[in-house]
Amino acid sequence: PDLTEERFLASPFVAGDRLYRTGDRCRFLADGNIEYLGRLDHQVKLRGQRIELGEIDAGLLAQAGVRDAATLLLDQRLVSFWCGEADEATLRATLGERLPSHMQPSLFVQLDRLPLNSNGKLDRKALAATPLPQSQSDQPRTAPRNATETVLCELFSEVLDCSVVGIEDHFFQLGGHSLLATRLVARVRERLGVSLPLPLVFAQPTVAALARHLRAALPDESISVQPRPAQLPLGLAQRRFWMLSRLVPESREYHMPFALTLRGELQVQALRAAFEQVSQRHLVLRSRIVEVQGEPQLLIDPQGPALAVTSVPTQDWTWACAKAQDELMAPFDLAAAAPWRAHLLQRQDSDEHRLLVCLHHSATDGWAMQLLIDELTQAYAAGLNGQAPAWAPLEIDYVDFALWQQHPDTQARRNSSLEYWKNHLGQDNYQLDLPIDHPRGAEVDRRARQVIVSLGAERAEAIRRFARQRGTTTYVVLATALSALLARYSGQREIRLGTPADQRDQAQSQALLACLVNTLVIRSDVEQRAPAERLLTSLEADLRAAQAHADLPFATLVSTVAQHRDLNRTPLFQVLFSLNYGRVDSRQWPGLEVQEQTLPVVDAKFEQSWEVQDDGSDMTLSLEYQAALFDETTMQRWSAQWCALLDALVATPQRTLIELFPQQQDQPRLDQWNATDRHYSGPTNLHTALSQQAALSPNAPALVFEGQRLSY
């Protein structure tokens, strides 16, 4: 009876009738037909992804020489049993072309016939008990087979900080992420002299697969030292930020500041010397941008700005720090002075110091900011011992990079990327219509506020682990949750995020302190009733395609695609998302305890900027927003919902987005919107209300109908 009740359900269509649950997975088509999609009881979940085993079987049966096939999940690997005369290598190759990587069988087992039960159906229990042959995948690691695989195993080990790497090990399951993938690409260029496209690392993230590509690759063009022209050019990103500074000279949108509290015995002269050494090493820190006959050019000064040092009485400490922060964020005049400033405040009768540093975005990016902190630390530590920092000489400088960007071959590659973006984004002026707390003014108000949220070490590790299991990156997981959140609030399916992308594929460029960043547009189609893992997959695919065409300057893209711009809103996207790695390590500052300080934001570049800092333990969200549009309580609620959505996504990615969304967090706002009860002190019946109005305005029109009027 229990089994009958389970299989025969009450019909929701005809009272008193019953329906039989067959276990088949189907869907209705637009023409009324039903399409068979496989069996519900043959779905499995492997490394966070749902797999329909019947799809693998269908791929095998479609090949010549295969009579029968069945696939099982055994010991967390896919095992395909098959009967026939086909060649196993051919089966693997064909499935590799037809099925995604997470659906590739780990082991193929050839049988004379598949076991059947008494009803003539496949006996899956008997099949699962079939002894399996030993294979290379049973071993902990597969050793490299040639010189290319040996070098790649070494590079995987260096970049991922792993002791032993085999040729079938998965880059992202070993802890890789997008920045480490960028470093791997650069190391490959440096060691092997060949180009490894970044999207290929995501598509084929094993040593064996990448080695096959590299063996067929041609030697790659590297950046080399170039003769200096009479007028030094700007890099593409540098030129863009210079133009923006000319449009709004008083803007502070593109200031990149940081503040450190230093406690201990600080050697001021060593710190001042460290700034001078870093400035001499990187010519951007000694440069100015002047306009000659309508064109900007770079001027290099012999020295950059010096570190300002101020001694502050204890009773004035708070006031002095606030004043110094205001001065730090003053607008830059890029023609008159170098694009950075630094100020050290010393608290009298104390070992506390506050170091304030700010660079203009035309001279730096997220990568370069971490490089600056690292090199300052190294120079300071060496200076304490009376030594020069042990830096390797720079192979190129920023001018060499800027000249390389102007080379005809480099420009030709950018032109091919332009066609991709035109087809991908179309010619429309995209706008994300988020609910705002205050109406938009006639002119944009960029005053900024900021919400800081710690995700917590436990949640951060769960996100990293989930990304490794799925063979993707932390960035993709975080951006998927944000896209889903924005789709929920805007009611739009198409969600676009802006994201910075480092242009540091060449090994020589990774040591440059300069702005080598571009802005990409990540486009997602968010279907609220689709499984969340579908959005994960589609967002990752769009991100990889964008990275493959990242060489096109954002300014060029805007001028080509955004035909009808609203000057009060940023073109192509209105919300930025970024993920940064790194932290300040006190252990590298001898005799000092170092702590990063959060500086208040002044101007907002976008309506919202979601920036996550991953220090290897915790993740911290810095949500910067335009205060003229959003209230702080709204942004706090959105960030809390984003965190809750991340928890649900990591736990159950197979559920639909609408099921994952934290419904209970909507309730306070719904209660507020629906609290329409108001006190009414007027009359409680109609005839009294009419009498009172007639006494106040007897001749005013009360009713109008087809040209007739009646007064009160």
C-alpha positions in Angstrom: 0.0 0.0 0.0 2.8 2.4 0.8 4.5 1.8 -2.5 1.2 2.1 -4.3 0.5 5.4 -2.6 3.9 6.7 -3.6 3.6 5.7 -7.2 -0.2 6.5 -7.8 -0.9 10.1 -7.0 -4.2 11.9 -6.8 -4.8 13.7 -10.1 -4.9 17.5 -9.9 -6.8 17.6 -13.1 -9.7 15.1 -12.7 -11.3 14.6 -9.3 -11.1 10.9 -8.2 -8.6 9.9 -10.8 -5.0 8.9 -10.2 -1.7 9.5 -12.0 1.2 7.1 -12.2 4.6 8.5 -11.3 6.9 6.9 -14.0 10.1 8.5 -13.0 10.6 10.0 -16.4 11.8 13.6 -16.8 9.9 15.4 -19.6 8.8 18.9 -20.6 5.9 20.3 -22.6 6.9 21.9 -25.9 5.1 25.0 -27.4 3.2 22.8 -29.9 1.8 20.6 -27.1 4.1 17.7 -27.6 6.1 16.2 -24.7 9.9 15.9 -25.0 11.5 13.0 -23.1 14.6 14.2 -21.1 15.7 11.1 -19.3 15.1 9.5 -15.9 14.9 11.4 -12.7 16.4 8.5 -10.8 19.5 8.5 -13.0 20.7 12.0 -12.0 23.8 12.3 -9.9 25.8 15.1 -8.4 29.6 15.3 -8.7 31.8 18.1 -7.5 28.7 20.3 -7.0 27.3 19.8 -10.5 24.2 17.7 -11.5 24.8 15.2 -14.2 22.2 13.3 -16.3 23.9 9.9 -16.8 21.6 9.2 -19.7 23.2 12.0 -21.7 26.6 10.3 -21.3 25.1 7.0 -22.4 23.4 8.6 -25.4 26.8 10.1 -26.4 28.4 6.6 -26.3 25.5 4.9 -28.1 25.7 7.5 -30.9 29.2 6.2 -31.8 29.9 3.5 -34.3 30.9 0.2 -32.8 29.0 0.6 -29.5 26.1 -1.8 -29.0 25.2 -0.9 -25.4 26.3 1.5 -22.7 25.5 2.5 -19.1 27.3 5.0 -16.8 27.4 4.9 -13.0 28.8 7.2 -10.3 31.2 5.0 -8.3 33.6 6.3 -5.6 33.0 9.9 -6.8 34.0 9.3 -10.4 32.1 8.5 -13.5 32.5 5.0 -14.9 31.1 4.1 -18.3 30.5 0.4 -19.1 30.1 -0.4 -22.8 29.8 -3.3 -25.2 31.1 -3.4 -28.7 34.1 -3.2 -30.9 34.9 0.5 -30.8 38.4 1.9 -29.8 38.5 3.4 -26.3 40.7 6.3 -27.4 38.2 7.2 -30.0 35.4 7.0 -27.5 37.2 9.4 -25.2 38.1 11.8 -27.9 34.5 12.0 -29.3 33.0 12.4 -25.8 35.5 15.2 -25.1 34.2 17.1 -28.1 30.5 16.6 -27.3 30.2 16.8 -23.6 31.5 19.4 -21.0 34.5 18.5 -18.9 32.4 17.7 -15.7 30.6 15.0 -17.7 33.7 13.2 -19.0 33.9 9.6 -17.6 37.1 8.9 -15.6 37.1 5.2 -16.5 35.8 3.1 -19.4 35.1 -0.6 -18.8 34.4 -2.9 -21.8 32.1 -5.8 -21.2 30.7 -8.6 -23.3 27.2 -7.8 -22.2 25.5 -5.6 -19.6 23.8 -7.5 -16.7 20.0 -7.7 -16.8 17.4 -8.4 -14.2 14.5 -10.9 -14.4 12.4 -8.3 -16.3 15.0 -7.8 -18.9 16.0 -4.4 -17.7 19.5 -3.2 -16.8 20.6 -4.5 -13.4 22.4 -1.5 -12.0 23.3 -3.1 -8.7 25.0 -6.0 -10.5 26.7 -3.5 -12.8 28.1 -1.5 -9.8 29.5 -4.8 -8.4 31.6 -5.4 -11.5 35.3 -5.5 -10.7 37.1 -2.4 -12.1 40.5 -2.6 -13.8 43.3 -0.6 -12.3 44.0 2.7 -14.1 46.3 5.7 -13.9 43.5 7.7 -12.2 43.7 5.3 -9.3 47.1 6.7 -8.5 47.6 9.9 -6.4 49.5 11.6 -9.1 50.4 11.0 -12.8 54.0 12.0 -13.5 54.9 14.2 -16.5 55.8 12.4 -19.7 57.8 15.0 -21.6 59.7 18.3 -21.1 56.6 20.5 -21.6 54.6 18.7 -19.0 57.5 18.8 -16.6 57.8 22.6 -16.9 54.1 23.0 -16.5 54.0 20.8 -13.4 56.8 23.0 -11.9 54.9 26.2 -12.8 51.6 24.8 -11.3 53.6 24.0 -8.2 55.2 27.4 -8.0 52.0 29.4 -8.6 49.8 27.3 -6.4 52.4 26.6 -3.7 51.9 22.8 -4.0 54.6 20.3 -3.3 53.7 17.8 -6.0 51.5 18.2 -9.1 50.5 15.5 -11.6 49.5 16.0 -15.2 45.8 15.3 -14.5 45.5 17.7 -11.5 42.9 20.4 -11.9 44.3 24.0 -11.5 41.3 25.4 -9.7 40.7 22.4 -7.5 44.2 22.8 -6.2 43.3 26.4 -5.0 43.8 28.4 -8.2 41.8 31.6 -9.0 41.8 34.2 -11.7 44.8 36.2 -10.5 46.9 33.0 -10.1 45.8 32.0 -13.6 47.1 35.3 -14.8 50.4 34.6 -13.1 50.5 31.2 -14.6 50.1 32.7 -18.1 52.9 35.1 -17.5 55.2 32.4 -16.1 54.6 30.2 -19.2 55.6 33.2 -21.4 58.7 33.7 -19.3 59.8 30.0 -19.2 58.6 28.6 -22.5 58.4 31.7 -24.7 54.9 30.8 -25.9 51.5 32.3 -25.5 48.9 30.5 -23.3 45.5 32.2 -23.7 44.0 32.9 -20.3 40.5 31.5 -21.2 42.3 28.2 -22.1 43.4 27.8 -18.5 39.7 27.9 -17.4 38.5 25.6 -20.2 41.3 23.0 -20.0 42.8 23.4 -16.5 45.1 20.4 -16.4 48.8 20.1 -17.2 48.1 17.4 -19.8 45.5 19.5 -21.7 47.6 22.7 -21.6 50.7 20.9 -22.7 49.0 19.7 -25.9 48.2 23.3 -26.7 51.6 24.6 -26.0 53.4 22.1 -28.1 51.5 23.4 -31.1 51.9 27.1 -30.2 54.2 29.5 -31.9 56.8 31.6 -30.0 55.1 34.6 -28.5 55.8 38.3 -29.0 57.2 39.8 -25.9 57.6 43.5 -24.9 61.1 44.8 -25.4 63.0 48.0 -24.7 62.2 50.6 -27.3 64.1 53.7 -28.5 62.6 56.8 -26.9 60.7 59.1 -29.3 60.8 62.9 -28.9 57.4 62.9 -27.3 56.6 60.1 -24.8 53.2 58.6 -25.3 50.6 57.7 -22.6 49.4 54.2 -22.1 45.7 53.6 -23.1 44.4 53.3 -19.6 46.5 56.3 -18.5 45.1 58.4 -21.4 41.5 57.5 -20.4 42.0 58.6 -16.8 43.8 61.8 -17.9 40.8 62.7 -20.2 38.4 62.0 -17.3 40.4 64.3 -15.0 40.3 67.0 -17.7 36.5 66.8 -17.9 36.0 67.2 -14.2 39.2 68.7 -12.7 37.8 68.9 -9.2 36.7 65.2 -9.1 38.2 62.8 -6.6 36.5 59.7 -8.1 39.8 58.3 -9.4 41.8 58.7 -6.2 43.2 55.4 -4.8 44.3 56.0 -1.2 45.4 53.7 1.6 46.3 54.3 5.3 48.4 52.3 7.7 48.7 52.6 11.4 52.3 51.8 12.4 53.1 51.0 16.1 56.6 50.5 17.3 60.1 52.0 16.7 59.7 53.5 13.2 62.9 54.7 11.5 61.6 57.7 9.6 64.7 58.2 7.5 64.6 54.6 6.3 60.9 55.0 5.4 61.6 58.3 3.5 64.5 56.5 1.7 62.2 53.7 0.8 59.7 56.1 -0.9 62.6 57.6 -2.9 63.9 54.2 -4.0 60.4 53.1 -5.2 60.0 56.4 -7.0 63.3 56.1 -8.8 62.5 52.5 -9.8 59.1 53.4 -11.4 59.1 56.3 -13.8 55.3 56.8 -13.5 55.9 58.0 -10.0 58.1 60.8 -11.4 55.9 61.7 -14.3 53.6 64.5 -15.3 51.1 64.7 -18.2 51.2 67.9 -20.2 49.3 68.9 -23.3 51.3 69.8 -26.4 49.3 70.9 -29.5 46.2 69.2 -28.2 47.9 65.9 -27.5 49.0 64.7 -24.0 52.6 63.5 -23.5 54.6 62.2 -20.6 57.3 64.2 -18.9 59.7 62.4 -16.6 61.2 64.4 -13.7 64.5 63.5 -12.0 62.8 63.0 -8.7 59.3 62.4 -7.4 57.5 64.0 -4.3 59.1 63.5 -0.9 57.4 61.9 2.0 55.9 64.6 4.2 56.4 64.1 8.0 54.5 65.9 10.7 54.8 65.6 14.5 51.4 65.9 16.2 50.7 66.6 19.9 48.6 63.9 21.5 45.7 66.2 22.2 45.5 67.1 18.5 45.9 63.6 17.1 42.3 63.0 16.0 42.0 66.5 14.4 45.3 66.3 12.7 44.5 62.9 11.2 41.2 64.1 9.8 42.8 67.2 8.4 45.6 65.2 6.7 43.0 62.8 5.2 41.2 65.8 3.7 44.4 67.1 2.2 45.3 63.7 0.9 42.1 63.6 -1.1 42.6 67.0 -2.7 42.3 66.9 -6.5 45.4 66.1 -8.5 46.9 68.5 -11.1 48.5 65.9 -13.3 50.4 68.6 -15.4 51.9 70.3 -12.3 53.0 67.4 -10.1 53.5 63.7 -10.0 50.3 61.6 -9.5 50.9 60.6 -5.9 51.4 62.1 -2.4 52.3 60.6 1.0 52.2 62.0 4.5 53.5 60.5 7.8 52.0 61.7 11.1 54.0 61.0 14.3 52.1 61.1 17.5 54.2 62.8 20.2 55.0 60.8 23.4 53.8 57.6 21.6 55.1 54.9 19.3 52.0 55.4 17.0 52.3 56.7 13.5 49.8 57.1 10.7 51.0 56.7 7.1 48.6 58.2 4.4 49.3 57.5 0.7 47.2 58.4 -2.3 47.8 57.8 -6.0 45.8 58.9 -9.0 44.3 56.0 -11.0 46.2 57.1 -14.1 49.4 55.9 -12.3 48.2 52.7 -10.6 45.7 49.9 -10.4 44.8 47.2 -7.8 47.8 45.0 -8.8 50.1 48.0 -8.6 48.8 49.1 -5.2 49.8 45.8 -3.7 53.1 46.0 -5.5 53.7 49.4 -4.0 53.1 48.2 -0.5 55.3 45.1 -1.0 58.2 47.2 -2.5 58.0 49.8 0.3 58.2 47.0 2.8 61.2 45.5 1.1 63.0 48.8 0.8 62.4 49.8 4.4 63.5 46.4 5.7 66.7 46.6 3.6 67.4 50.1 4.7 67.4 49.2 8.4 70.4 47.1 7.6 72.1 49.7 5.5 71.5 47.8 2.3 69.7 48.4 -1.0 66.6 46.3 -1.7 67.3 43.1 -3.6 65.0 43.9 -6.5 65.6 42.3 -9.9 66.1 45.0 -12.5 63.0 45.9 -14.5 63.2 44.5 -18.0 61.0 47.3 -19.4 59.5 50.5 -18.2 56.1 52.0 -18.6 57.1 53.9 -21.8 58.1 50.6 -23.4 54.6 49.2 -22.6 52.9 52.3 -24.0 54.9 52.0 -27.2 54.0 48.3 -27.5 50.3 49.2 -27.2 50.7 51.5 -30.2 52.4 48.8 -32.4 50.3 48.0 -35.5 50.1 44.3 -34.6 48.8 45.1 -31.2 46.2 47.5 -32.7 45.1 44.8 -35.2 44.3 42.5 -32.3 42.3 45.2 -30.6 40.3 45.7 -33.8 39.3 42.1 -33.9 38.1 42.4 -30.3 35.9 45.4 -31.3 33.8 43.2 -33.5 33.1 40.8 -30.6 32.0 43.5 -28.3 29.7 45.1 -30.9 28.0 41.8 -31.6 27.8 40.9 -27.9 26.5 44.2 -26.4 24.6 45.6 -29.4 24.1 49.3 -29.9 21.6 50.0 -27.1 22.3 52.3 -24.1 21.9 49.8 -21.3 20.5 51.1 -18.0 20.0 49.1 -14.8 16.8 50.5 -13.1 17.4 49.7 -9.5 14.9 50.9 -6.8 16.3 54.1 -5.4 15.5 55.9 -2.1 15.7 59.4 -3.6 14.8 60.8 -7.0 17.6 61.5 -9.5 18.6 65.1 -9.8 19.0 67.1 -13.1 22.8 66.7 -12.6 24.6 63.7 -11.2 25.6 63.9 -7.5 28.6 61.7 -6.9 28.9 62.2 -3.1 29.8 58.8 -1.8 29.1 56.7 1.3 30.5 53.2 2.1 29.3 50.1 3.9 32.0 47.7 5.1 30.9 44.0 5.7 33.1 41.1 6.9 31.9 37.9 5.4 33.7 35.9 8.1 36.4 33.2 7.7 33.9 30.3 7.8 31.7 31.7 5.0 34.8 32.8 3.0 36.3 29.3 3.2 33.0 27.7 2.2 32.9 29.9 -0.9 36.5 29.0 -1.9 35.8 25.3 -1.3 32.6 25.4 -3.4 34.5 27.1 -6.2 37.2 24.5 -6.1 34.7 21.7 -6.2 33.0 23.1 -9.3 36.3 23.9 -11.0 35.5 27.6 -11.1 36.8 30.7 -9.3 35.7 32.6 -6.2 35.0 35.6 -8.5 32.4 33.7 -10.4 30.6 32.6 -7.3 30.5 36.1 -5.8 29.5 37.8 -9.1 26.7 35.2 -9.6 25.1 36.0 -6.3 25.4 39.8 -7.0 23.8 39.4 -10.5 21.0 37.4 -9.0 20.4 40.1 -6.4 20.4 42.9 -8.9 18.0 41.0 -11.1 15.7 40.5 -8.2 15.6 44.2 -7.3 15.5 45.6 -10.8 13.1 43.1 -12.3 15.4 42.9 -15.3 16.7 39.7 -16.9 19.8 41.2 -18.5 22.3 42.2 -15.8 25.6 43.8 -16.7 28.5 44.2 -14.3 31.6 46.2 -14.9 34.8 44.6 -13.7 38.5 45.6 -13.8 40.8 43.3 -15.8 44.6 43.5 -15.5 46.5 43.7 -18.7 49.6 41.9 -17.4 49.8 38.8 -19.5 53.5 39.4 -20.3 55.9 38.5 -17.5 57.8 41.9 -17.9 54.6 43.8 -17.1 53.9 42.2 -13.8 56.7 44.1 -12.1 55.6 47.5 -13.4 54.0 50.0 -11.0 51.6 51.6 -13.4 48.0 51.6 -14.6 47.7 48.5 -16.8 44.0 47.8 -16.2 41.0 47.8 -18.5 37.3 47.7 -17.7 35.2 44.7 -19.0 31.4 44.3 -19.2 30.1 41.0 -17.9 26.6 40.2 -19.2 24.2 37.7 -17.7 20.7 36.5 -18.5 19.1 35.9 -15.1 16.1 33.6 -15.1 14.7 33.6 -11.6 13.0 30.2 -12.0 16.1 28.4 -13.4 18.6 26.5 -11.3 21.3 28.8 -9.8 24.0 26.6 -11.2 22.9 27.6 -14.7 23.6 31.2 -13.9 27.0 30.1 -12.5 27.9 28.4 -15.8 26.7 31.2 -18.1 28.4 33.9 -16.1 31.7 32.1 -16.2 31.4 31.5 -19.9 30.7 35.2 -20.5 33.6 36.2 -18.2 36.0 34.0 -20.2 34.9 35.4 -23.5 35.3 38.9 -22.1 38.8 38.1 -20.9 39.7 36.8 -24.4 38.8 40.2 -25.8 40.1 42.3 -22.9 42.6 44.2 -25.0 40.0 46.7 -26.4 40.1 49.9 -24.3 36.9 50.7 -22.5 36.8 54.2 -23.9 36.9 52.8 -27.5 34.1 50.4 -26.6 31.9 53.2 -25.2 32.4 55.5 -28.2 31.4 52.6 -30.6 28.6 51.0 -28.7 26.9 53.6 -26.6 25.3 55.8 -29.3 22.8 57.7 -27.1 24.4 58.3 -23.7 22.8 59.7 -20.6 25.7 61.8 -19.3 24.4 61.5 -15.7 24.8 57.7 -15.7 27.9 55.6 -16.6 27.6 54.0 -20.0 27.2 50.2 -20.5 26.9 49.4 -16.8 26.1 51.1 -13.6 27.4 48.6 -11.0 31.0 47.6 -10.7 32.2 44.4 -9.1 35.8 43.5 -8.3 37.8 40.9 -6.2 41.2 41.7 -4.9 43.8 39.6 -3.2 46.6 40.4 -0.8 47.1 42.0 2.6 49.6 44.0 4.7 51.8 41.6 6.6 53.2 43.0 9.9 55.9 40.3 9.9 57.6 42.0 6.9 57.9 45.4 8.8 60.7 44.7 11.3 59.9 46.0 14.8 56.5 47.3 13.8 52.9 46.3 14.2 51.0 47.4 11.0 47.2 47.7 10.6 45.3 48.9 7.6 42.8 51.7 8.2 39.6 52.4 6.3 39.5 55.8 4.8 36.2 57.6 4.1 35.2 57.7 0.5 34.5 61.1 -1.1 33.2 60.7 -4.7 31.5 57.6 -6.2 32.6 56.5 -9.7 29.5 54.4 -10.2 26.0 54.1 -8.7 27.3 51.1 -6.7 30.8 49.5 -6.4 31.0 46.1 -4.8 34.7 45.5 -4.0 35.7 42.3 -2.1 39.2 42.0 -0.5 40.3 38.4 0.0 43.2 38.2 2.5 43.4 34.4 2.4 41.4 34.0 5.6 38.4 36.5 5.7 36.7 38.3 2.8 35.7 41.9 3.3 33.0 43.7 1.2 33.4 47.4 0.6 30.1 48.6 -0.8 30.6 52.2 -2.2 27.4 53.9 -3.4 26.0 57.3 -4.4 24.5 58.8 -1.3 22.1 61.0 -3.4 20.4 57.8 -4.6 20.6 55.2 -1.8 20.3 55.3 2.0 22.7 53.5 4.3 20.0 51.2 5.7 19.1 50.1 2.1 22.7 49.3 1.3 23.1 47.4 4.6 20.0 45.4 3.8 21.3 44.6 0.3 24.7 43.5 1.5 23.1 41.2 4.1 20.8 39.7 1.5 23.9 39.1 -0.8 25.6 37.2 2.1 22.5 35.1 2.7 22.2 34.4 -1.0 25.8 33.3 -1.1 25.2 30.9 1.7 22.2 29.4 -0.1 24.0 29.2 -3.4 26.9 27.3 -1.9 24.7 24.9 -0.1 22.1 24.1 -2.8 23.1 25.4 -6.3 20.6 23.1 -7.9 17.7 25.0 -6.5 16.1 27.9 -8.5 17.2 31.4 -7.8 13.8 32.4 -6.5 14.0 29.6 -4.0 17.5 30.7 -2.8 16.5 34.3 -2.3 16.1 35.2 1.4 12.4 35.9 1.4 12.2 36.7 5.1 14.5 39.7 4.7 12.0 41.3 2.3 9.3 41.4 5.0 10.3 44.6 6.9 10.3 46.6 3.6 7.0 45.0 2.5 5.4 45.9 5.9 6.7 49.4 5.5 5.3 49.8 2.0 1.9 48.3 2.9 1.5 50.3 6.1 -1.1 52.6 4.5 -3.4 53.2 7.5 -3.7 56.9 8.3 -5.7 58.9 10.9 -8.7 60.6 9.3 -10.5 63.2 11.4 -13.2 64.0 8.9 -16.9 62.9 8.7 -17.7 59.2 8.7 -20.6 59.4 6.2 -21.1 60.9 2.7 -24.0 63.2 3.3 -22.2 64.9 6.2 -19.1 65.4 4.0 -21.2 66.9 1.2 -22.9 69.3 3.6 -19.6 70.5 5.0 -18.1 71.0 1.6 -21.2 72.9 0.4 -20.9 75.3 3.3 -17.2 75.9 2.4 -17.6 76.2 -1.5 -21.3 76.1 -2.5 -20.7 77.2 -6.1 -17.7 74.9 -6.8 -18.4 72.0 -9.3 -19.2 68.8 -7.5 -20.2 66.6 -10.5 -19.4 66.9 -14.2 -21.0 64.6 -16.8 -21.4 65.1 -20.6 -21.2 68.8 -20.4 -23.6 69.2 -17.4 -22.3 70.5 -14.1 -23.8 70.4 -10.6 -22.4 72.6 -7.8 -22.4 71.6 -4.2 
